[in-house]
Amino acid sequence: MNSERKISSAVINRLPRYYRYLGDLLESDITRISSKELSTKMNITASQIRQDLNNFGGFGQQGYGYNVEYLYNEIKKILGLDRVYNLIVVGGGNIGQALVNYTNFEKRGFVITAVFDVNPRLIGMTIRGVEVYDVDKMEDFVKNNKVDVAILTLPRSQASKVANDLAAWGVKGMWNFSHVDLAMPEDVIVENVHLTDSLMTLLYKINEVETEEGQTPNS
């Protein structure tokens, strides 16, 4: 990787897409692919693909293209997916349960080890083999078990305090679904996920297309 310049967030955000598409190619027994062919599949220009991958060494061979398995494994290393990550879920409601039930996490090396909640009706139950604990036990669990990422699916009013507690106990990654942007110390990485933002972006694009076609949105 080129260590002399910082990789842009746009490039980083595209890496999981490369990884996913290359995985699909592997499953289809495709052993090599050109940047042009990959651009057609991903709807990204071939020059953009080459620029993106050149940030990490290039990986292509002129006249050959990319070895799919090699590139897949290299991006896997870049993303840090060549190891297992332990996750906990804080908030055992609908979103929390849906995430625990998402089996693709384990295929990527993400293992949810515990769920924490305040609801006595949830405490003690298991979700796909993962136990739901009283949130009062969370500190002891985090201090006595390796936790790489905490998934926050609790109400926004509780999110900041819980996140700060987790950071104080040593958790360095937060995946936050709690409808509030968390401001954390620099050594704690937060990915704020706002599902309604994504939906509103989609609606904007739909309305933009309709306007270009001469239609009135919601007409």
Secondary structure as a PSIPRED ss2 file (coil, helix, strand):
# PSIPRED VFORMAT (PSIPRED V4.0)

   1 M C   1.000  0.000  0.000
   2 N C   1.000  0.000  0.000
   3 S C   1.000  0.000  0.000
   4 E C   1.000  0.000  0.000
   5 R C   1.000  0.000  0.000
   6 K C   1.000  0.000  0.000
   7 I C   1.000  0.000  0.000
   8 S C   1.000  0.000  0.000
   9 S H   0.000  1.000  0.000
  10 A H   0.000  1.000  0.000
  11 V H   0.000  1.000  0.000
  12 I H   0.000  1.000  0.000
  13 N H   0.000  1.000  0.000
  14 R H   0.000  1.000  0.000
  15 L H   0.000  1.000  0.000
  16 P H   0.000  1.000  0.000
  17 R H   0.000  1.000  0.000
  18 Y H   0.000  1.000  0.000
  19 Y H   0.000  1.000  0.000
  20 R H   0.000  1.000  0.000
  21 Y H   0.000  1.000  0.000
  22 L H   0.000  1.000  0.000
  23 G H   0.000  1.000  0.000
  24 D H   0.000  1.000  0.000
  25 L H   0.000  1.000  0.000
  26 L H   0.000  1.000  0.000
  27 E H   0.000  1.000  0.000
  28 S C   1.000  0.000  0.000
  29 D C   1.000  0.000  0.000
  30 I C   1.000  0.000  0.000
  31 T C   1.000  0.000  0.000
  32 R E   0.000  0.000  1.000
  33 I E   0.000  0.000  1.000
  34 S C   1.000  0.000  0.000
  35 S H   0.000  1.000  0.000
  36 K H   0.000  1.000  0.000
  37 E H   0.000  1.000  0.000
  38 L H   0.000  1.000  0.000
  39 S H   0.000  1.000  0.000
  40 T H   0.000  1.000  0.000
  41 K H   0.000  1.000  0.000
  42 M H   0.000  1.000  0.000
  43 N C   1.000  0.000  0.000
  44 I C   1.000  0.000  0.000
  45 T C   1.000  0.000  0.000
  46 A H   0.000  1.000  0.000
  47 S H   0.000  1.000  0.000
  48 Q H   0.000  1.000  0.000
  49 I H   0.000  1.000  0.000
  50 R H   0.000  1.000  0.000
  51 Q H   0.000  1.000  0.000
  52 D H   0.000  1.000  0.000
  53 L H   0.000  1.000  0.000
  54 N H   0.000  1.000  0.000
  55 N C   1.000  0.000  0.000
  56 F C   1.000  0.000  0.000
  57 G C   1.000  0.000  0.000
  58 G C   1.000  0.000  0.000
  59 F C   1.000  0.000  0.000
  60 G C   1.000  0.000  0.000
  61 Q E   0.000  0.000  1.000
  62 Q C   1.000  0.000  0.000
  63 G C   1.000  0.000  0.000
  64 Y C   1.000  0.000  0.000
  65 G E   0.000  0.000  1.000
  66 Y E   0.000  0.000  1.000
  67 N E   0.000  0.000  1.000
  68 V H   0.000  1.000  0.000
  69 E H   0.000  1.000  0.000
  70 Y H   0.000  1.000  0.000
  71 L H   0.000  1.000  0.000
  72 Y H   0.000  1.000  0.000
  73 N H   0.000  1.000  0.000
  74 E H   0.000  1.000  0.000
  75 I H   0.000  1.000  0.000
  76 K H   0.000  1.000  0.000
  77 K H   0.000  1.000  0.000
  78 I H   0.000  1.000  0.000
  79 L C   1.000  0.000  0.000
  80 G C   1.000  0.000  0.000
  81 L C   1.000  0.000  0.000
  82 D C   1.000  0.000  0.000
  83 R C   1.000  0.000  0.000
  84 V C   1.000  0.000  0.000
  85 Y E   0.000  0.000  1.000
  86 N E   0.000  0.000  1.000
  87 L E   0.000  0.000  1.000
  88 I E   0.000  0.000  1.000
  89 V E   0.000  0.000  1.000
  90 V E   0.000  0.000  1.000
  91 G C   1.000  0.000  0.000
  92 G C   1.000  0.000  0.000
  93 G C   1.000  0.000  0.000
  94 N H   0.000  1.000  0.000
  95 I H   0.000  1.000  0.000
  96 G H   0.000  1.000  0.000
  97 Q H   0.000  1.000  0.000
  98 A H   0.000  1.000  0.000
  99 L H   0.000  1.000  0.000
 100 V H   0.000  1.000  0.000
 101 N C   1.000  0.000  0.000
 102 Y C   1.000  0.000  0.000
 103 T C   1.000  0.000  0.000
 104 N H   0.000  1.000  0.000
 105 F H   0.000  1.000  0.000
 106 E H   0.000  1.000  0.000
 107 K H   0.000  1.000  0.000
 108 R C   1.000  0.000  0.000
 109 G C   1.000  0.000  0.000
 110 F E   0.000  0.000  1.000
 111 V E   0.000  0.000  1.000
 112 I E   0.000  0.000  1.000
 113 T E   0.000  0.000  1.000
 114 A E   0.000  0.000  1.000
 115 V E   0.000  0.000  1.000
 116 F E   0.000  0.000  1.000
 117 D E   0.000  0.000  1.000
 118 V C   1.000  0.000  0.000
 119 N C   1.000  0.000  0.000
 120 P C   1.000  0.000  0.000
 121 R C   1.000  0.000  0.000
 122 L C   1.000  0.000  0.000
 123 I C   1.000  0.000  0.000
 124 G C   1.000  0.000  0.000
 125 M C   1.000  0.000  0.000
 126 T E   0.000  0.000  1.000
 127 I E   0.000  0.000  1.000
 128 R C   1.000  0.000  0.000
 129 G C   1.000  0.000  0.000
 130 V E   0.000  0.000  1.000
 131 E E   0.000  0.000  1.000
 132 V E   0.000  0.000  1.000
 133 Y E   0.000  0.000  1.000
 134 D E   0.000  0.000  1.000
 135 V H   0.000  1.000  0.000
 136 D H   0.000  1.000  0.000
 137 K H   0.000  1.000  0.000
 138 M H   0.000  1.000  0.000
 139 E H   0.000  1.000  0.000
 140 D H   0.000  1.000  0.000
 141 F H   0.000  1.000  0.000
 142 V H   0.000  1.000  0.000
 143 K H   0.000  1.000  0.000
 144 N H   0.000  1.000  0.000
 145 N C   1.000  0.000  0.000
 146 K C   1.000  0.000  0.000
 147 V C   1.000  0.000  0.000
 148 D C   1.000  0.000  0.000
 149 V E   0.000  0.000  1.000
 150 A E   0.000  0.000  1.000
 151 I E   0.000  0.000  1.000
 152 L E   0.000  0.000  1.000
 153 T C   1.000  0.000  0.000
 154 L C   1.000  0.000  0.000
 155 P C   1.000  0.000  0.000
 156 R H   0.000  1.000  0.000
 157 S H   0.000  1.000  0.000
 158 Q H   0.000  1.000  0.000
 159 A H   0.000  1.000  0.000
 160 S H   0.000  1.000  0.000
 161 K H   0.000  1.000  0.000
 162 V H   0.000  1.000  0.000
 163 A H   0.000  1.000  0.000
 164 N H   0.000  1.000  0.000
 165 D H   0.000  1.000  0.000
 166 L H   0.000  1.000  0.000
 167 A H   0.000  1.000  0.000
 168 A H   0.000  1.000  0.000
 169 W C   1.000  0.000  0.000
 170 G C   1.000  0.000  0.000
 171 V C   1.000  0.000  0.000
 172 K C   1.000  0.000  0.000
 173 G E   0.000  0.000  1.000
 174 M E   0.000  0.000  1.000
 175 W E   0.000  0.000  1.000
 176 N E   0.000  0.000  1.000
 177 F C   1.000  0.000  0.000
 178 S C   1.000  0.000  0.000
 179 H C   1.000  0.000  0.000
 180 V C   1.000  0.000  0.000
 181 D C   1.000  0.000  0.000
 182 L C   1.000  0.000  0.000
 183 A C   1.000  0.000  0.000
 184 M C   1.000  0.000  0.000
 185 P C   1.000  0.000  0.000
 186 E C   1.000  0.000  0.000
 187 D C   1.000  0.000  0.000
 188 V C   1.000  0.000  0.000
 189 I E   0.000  0.000  1.000
 190 V E   0.000  0.000  1.000
 191 E E   0.000  0.000  1.000
 192 N E   0.000  0.000  1.000
 193 V C   1.000  0.000  0.000
 194 H C   1.000  0.000  0.000
 195 L H   0.000  1.000  0.000
 196 T H   0.000  1.000  0.000
 197 D H   0.000  1.000  0.000
 198 S H   0.000  1.000  0.000
 199 L H   0.000  1.000  0.000
 200 M H   0.000  1.000  0.000
 201 T H   0.000  1.000  0.000
 202 L H   0.000  1.000  0.000
 203 L H   0.000  1.000  0.000
 204 Y H   0.000  1.000  0.000
 205 K H   0.000  1.000  0.000
 206 I H   0.000  1.000  0.000
 207 N H   0.000  1.000  0.000
 208 E H   0.000  1.000  0.000
 209 V H   0.000  1.000  0.000
 210 E H   0.000  1.000  0.000
 211 T H   0.000  1.000  0.000
 212 E H   0.000  1.000  0.000
 213 E C   1.000  0.000  0.000
 214 G C   1.000  0.000  0.000
 215 Q C   1.000  0.000  0.000
 216 T C   1.000  0.000  0.000
 217 P C   1.000  0.000  0.000
 218 N C   1.000  0.000  0.000
 219 S C   1.000  0.000  0.000
